[in-house]
Amino acid sequence: MSRNLAIKSARAQKDMTQKDLAAAVGVSRQTINAIEQGEYNPTIKLCRAICRALGKTLDELFWEEDNNEKKQP
């Protein structure tokens, strides 16, 4: 699992700490840290809550693009 820099970046854009985001979605700061480090795979419910808190879509924060896959025109 790769690191999730998109969440960290979106959190920084909203001037939120890991603790702030954790409180907004009802988990511990350690859970947010583990997600950002790629050490924890959140449930879809938690993914959606994080997206709502950060004003982003699931694709923006959680979609891992396959570099071998060609984009459709």
C-alpha distances in whole Angstrom, upper triangle without the diagonal:
4,7,9,12,14,14,16,18,19,20,22,24,25,26,24,23,20,23,24,21,21,24,24,22,23,20,20,19,17,15,15,14,11,10,10,9,5,7,8,8,12,15,16,19,17,15,19,20,18,19,23,23,22,24,21,20,17,16,17,14,11,12,10,13,13,15,17,18,22,22,25,29
4,6,9,11,12,13,15,17,18,19,21,23,23,22,21,18,22,23,20,20,24,24,22,23,21,21,19,17,15,14,13,11,10,9,7,5,8,10,10,13,16,17,20,18,16,19,20,18,18,22,22,20,22,19,19,16,15,15,12,11,11,9,11,12,14,16,18,21,21,25,27
4,6,9,9,10,12,14,14,16,18,20,20,18,17,15,18,20,17,17,21,21,20,21,19,18,16,15,13,12,10,9,8,6,5,4,8,10,11,13,16,17,20,17,15,18,19,16,17,20,19,18,20,17,18,16,15,14,11,10,12,10,13,15,16,19,20,23,23,26,29
4,5,6,7,9,10,11,13,15,16,17,16,15,13,17,17,14,15,19,18,17,19,17,17,15,14,13,10,10,9,7,5,6,6,10,10,10,11,15,15,17,14,12,15,16,12,13,17,16,14,16,14,14,12,12,11,8,8,10,9,12,15,16,20,20,22,22,25,27
4,5,5,6,8,10,10,12,14,15,14,14,13,16,17,15,16,20,19,18,21,19,18,16,16,15,12,11,12,10,6,8,9,13,14,14,15,18,18,20,17,14,17,17,14,14,17,16,13,16,13,15,14,13,11,8,10,12,11,14,16,17,21,21,23,22,25,27
4,5,5,6,8,10,11,12,14,13,14,13,17,16,14,16,19,17,17,20,19,19,17,17,16,12,13,14,11,8,11,11,15,15,14,14,17,16,18,15,12,14,15,11,11,14,14,11,12,10,11,11,10,7,5,8,10,10,13,16,17,21,20,22,21,23,25
4,5,5,6,8,10,11,12,11,11,10,13,13,10,12,15,14,13,16,15,15,13,14,13,9,10,11,9,7,10,11,14,13,13,12,15,15,16,13,10,12,12,8,9,12,11,8,11,9,11,11,11,9,6,8,11,13,15,19,20,24,23,25,24,26,28
4,6,5,6,9,10,10,9,9,8,12,12,10,12,15,15,15,17,16,15,13,14,13,9,9,11,10,7,10,12,14,14,15,15,18,18,19,15,14,16,15,11,12,15,13,10,13,12,14,14,15,12,9,12,15,15,18,21,22,25,26,27,26,29,30
4,5,5,6,9,10,10,11,11,15,14,12,15,18,17,17,20,19,19,16,17,17,13,13,15,13,10,13,14,17,18,18,18,20,20,21,18,15,17,16,13,13,15,13,10,12,11,14,14,14,11,10,13,15,15,17,21,21,25,25,26,25,27,28
4,5,5,7,9,9,11,11,14,13,11,14,16,14,15,18,18,18,16,18,17,13,14,16,13,11,15,16,19,18,18,17,19,18,18,16,13,14,14,10,9,11,10,6,8,8,11,12,13,9,8,12,14,16,18,21,22,26,25,26,25,27,28
4,5,5,6,5,7,8,11,9,7,11,13,12,13,16,15,15,13,15,14,11,12,15,13,11,14,16,18,17,18,16,19,19,18,15,14,15,13,10,10,12,9,6,10,10,13,14,16,13,11,14,17,18,21,24,25,29,29,30,28,30,32
4,5,5,6,7,9,12,11,10,14,16,15,16,19,18,18,15,17,17,13,14,17,15,12,15,18,20,20,21,20,22,22,22,19,17,18,17,13,14,15,12,10,12,13,16,17,18,15,13,16,19,20,22,26,26,30,30,31,29,32,33
4,5,8,10,13,15,13,12,16,17,16,17,20,20,21,18,20,20,16,17,20,18,15,18,20,23,23,23,21,24,23,23,20,18,18,17,14,13,14,12,9,10,11,15,17,17,14,13,17,19,21,22,26,26,30,30,30,28,30,31
4,5,9,11,13,10,10,14,14,13,15,18,18,19,16,19,19,15,17,20,18,16,19,21,23,23,23,21,23,22,21,18,17,17,15,12,12,12,9,7,9,11,15,17,18,15,14,18,20,22,24,28,29,32,32,33,30,32,33
4,7,10,11,9,10,13,14,13,16,18,18,18,15,18,19,15,16,19,18,16,19,21,23,23,24,22,24,24,23,20,19,20,17,15,15,15,12,10,13,15,18,20,21,18,17,20,23,24,26,30,31,34,34,35,33,35,36
4,7,8,6,6,10,10,10,12,15,15,14,12,15,15,12,13,16,15,14,17,19,21,20,21,19,21,21,20,17,17,17,15,12,13,14,10,9,12,14,17,19,20,17,15,18,22,23,26,29,30,34,34,35,33,35,37
4,5,5,6,8,10,11,13,14,13,12,9,12,13,10,10,14,14,12,15,17,18,18,20,18,21,22,21,17,17,18,16,13,15,16,12,12,15,16,19,20,22,19,17,19,22,24,26,29,31,34,34,36,35,37,38
4,5,5,6,9,10,11,12,10,9,6,8,9,6,7,10,10,9,12,14,15,15,16,15,18,19,18,14,15,16,14,11,14,15,12,12,16,16,19,19,21,18,15,17,21,22,25,28,29,33,33,35,33,36,38
4,6,5,6,9,10,10,9,7,5,8,10,8,9,12,13,13,15,17,17,17,18,17,19,20,19,15,16,18,15,13,16,16,13,13,17,18,21,21,23,21,18,20,23,25,28,31,33,36,36,38,37,39,41
4,5,5,6,9,10,10,10,8,12,12,10,12,15,15,14,17,19,20,19,20,17,19,20,18,15,16,16,13,11,14,14,10,11,14,16,19,20,22,20,17,19,23,25,28,31,33,36,36,38,36,38,40
4,5,5,6,8,8,9,8,11,10,8,10,13,12,12,15,17,17,16,16,14,16,16,15,11,12,13,10,8,10,11,7,8,12,13,16,16,19,17,14,16,20,21,25,28,30,33,32,34,33,35,36
4,5,5,6,5,5,5,8,8,6,9,11,11,12,15,16,16,14,15,13,14,16,14,10,12,13,10,9,12,13,10,11,15,16,18,17,20,19,16,17,21,22,26,29,31,34,34,36,34,36,38
4,6,5,6,7,8,11,11,10,13,15,15,16,18,20,20,18,18,16,17,18,15,12,14,15,11,11,14,13,10,12,16,17,19,20,23,21,18,20,24,26,29,32,34,37,37,39,37,39,41
4,6,8,10,11,14,13,11,14,16,15,16,19,20,21,18,18,15,16,16,13,11,12,12,8,8,11,9,7,10,12,14,16,17,20,19,16,18,22,24,27,31,33,36,35,37,35,37,38
4,6,9,10,13,11,10,13,15,13,15,18,18,18,15,15,12,12,13,10,7,9,9,6,6,10,9,7,10,13,14,15,15,18,18,15,16,20,22,25,28,31,34,33,35,33,35,37
4,7,10,12,10,10,14,15,14,16,19,19,19,16,16,13,13,14,11,9,12,12,9,10,13,13,11,14,16,18,19,18,22,21,18,19,22,25,28,31,34,36,35,38,36,38,40
4,7,8,6,8,11,11,11,14,16,16,15,13,13,11,12,14,12,9,12,13,10,10,14,14,13,15,18,18,19,18,21,21,18,18,21,23,27,29,32,35,34,37,36,38,40
4,5,5,7,9,10,11,13,14,16,14,13,14,12,14,17,15,12,14,16,14,13,16,17,15,16,20,20,22,21,23,22,19,19,23,24,28,30,33,35,35,38,37,39,42
4,5,5,6,9,10,11,12,14,13,13,15,13,16,18,17,13,15,17,15,13,16,17,14,15,19,20,21,20,23,21,18,19,22,23,27,29,31,34,34,37,36,38,41
4,5,5,6,9,10,10,12,11,10,13,12,15,18,18,14,15,18,16,14,18,19,17,18,21,21,23,21,23,22,18,18,22,22,26,28,30,33,33,36,36,38,41
4,5,5,6,9,10,11,9,7,10,9,12,14,14,10,12,15,13,12,15,17,15,16,19,19,20,18,20,20,16,15,19,20,23,26,28,31,31,34,33,35,38
4,5,5,6,9,10,10,9,10,9,12,14,14,10,11,14,12,9,13,15,13,13,16,16,17,16,18,17,13,13,17,18,22,24,26,29,29,32,31,33,36
4,5,5,6,9,8,9,11,12,15,17,17,14,14,17,16,13,16,18,16,15,19,18,20,18,20,18,15,15,18,18,22,24,26,29,29,32,31,34,37
4,5,5,6,5,5,8,9,13,16,16,13,13,17,16,14,16,19,17,17,21,19,20,18,19,19,15,14,17,17,21,22,24,27,28,31,30,33,36
4,5,5,6,5,6,7,11,13,14,11,10,13,13,11,13,16,15,14,17,16,16,14,16,15,11,10,14,14,17,20,22,25,25,28,27,30,32
4,5,8,8,10,10,14,15,17,13,12,15,15,12,14,17,15,14,17,15,16,15,16,14,10,11,14,14,17,19,21,24,24,27,26,29,32
4,5,8,10,12,16,18,19,16,15,18,18,15,17,20,19,18,21,19,20,18,18,17,13,13,15,14,18,19,21,24,25,27,27,31,33
4,6,7,10,13,15,17,15,13,17,18,15,17,20,19,18,21,19,19,16,16,16,13,11,13,12,15,17,18,21,22,25,25,28,31
4,7,10,13,16,18,15,15,18,19,16,19,22,21,20,23,21,21,18,19,19,16,14,16,15,19,20,22,24,25,28,29,31,34
4,6,10,12,14,12,12,15,16,14,16,19,19,19,21,20,19,16,18,18,14,12,15,15,18,20,22,25,25,28,28,31,34
4,7,9,12,10,9,13,14,13,15,18,18,18,20,18,17,14,15,16,13,10,12,13,16,18,21,23,23,26,26,28,31
4,6,8,6,6,10,10,10,12,15,15,15,18,16,15,12,14,15,12,10,13,14,18,20,23,25,24,27,27,29,32
4,5,5,6,9,10,11,12,14,15,17,18,17,15,12,15,16,13,11,14,16,19,21,24,26,25,28,27,29,32
4,5,5,6,9,10,10,12,14,15,16,14,12,9,12,14,12,10,12,15,18,20,23,25,24,26,25,26,29
4,5,5,6,9,10,11,12,14,15,14,13,11,14,16,14,13,15,18,21,23,27,29,27,29,28,29,32
4,5,5,6,9,10,10,12,14,13,13,11,14,15,12,11,15,17,20,23,26,28,27,30,28,30,32
4,5,5,6,9,10,11,12,10,9,7,10,11,8,8,11,14,17,20,23,25,24,26,25,26,29
4,5,5,6,9,10,10,9,8,7,11,11,10,10,13,16,19,22,25,27,25,27,25,26,29
4,5,5,6,9,10,10,10,10,14,14,12,12,15,18,21,25,27,30,29,30,28,30,32
4,5,5,6,8,8,9,9,12,11,9,10,14,16,19,23,25,28,27,29,27,29,31
4,5,5,6,5,6,6,9,9,7,9,12,15,18,21,24,26,25,26,24,26,27
4,5,5,7,8,9,13,12,11,13,16,19,21,25,27,30,28,30,27,28,30
4,6,8,10,12,15,13,12,14,17,20,23,26,29,32,30,32,29,31,32
4,6,9,11,13,11,9,12,15,18,20,24,26,29,28,29,27,28,30
4,7,10,12,10,10,13,15,19,20,24,26,29,27,28,25,27,28
4,7,8,6,7,10,12,15,17,20,22,25,24,24,22,23,24
4,5,5,6,8,10,13,15,18,20,23,21,22,19,21,22
4,5,5,5,7,10,13,16,19,21,19,21,19,20,22
4,6,6,5,8,9,13,15,18,16,17,15,16,18
4,6,6,9,10,14,16,19,18,18,16,18,20
4,6,9,11,15,17,20,19,20,19,21,23
4,6,9,13,15,18,17,19,18,20,23
4,6,9,12,15,13,15,14,16,19
4,6,9,12,11,14,14,16,19
4,6,9,8,10,10,13,16
4,5,5,9,10,13,16
4,5,8,10,13,16
4,6,10,13,15
4,6,9,12
4,6,9
4,6
4
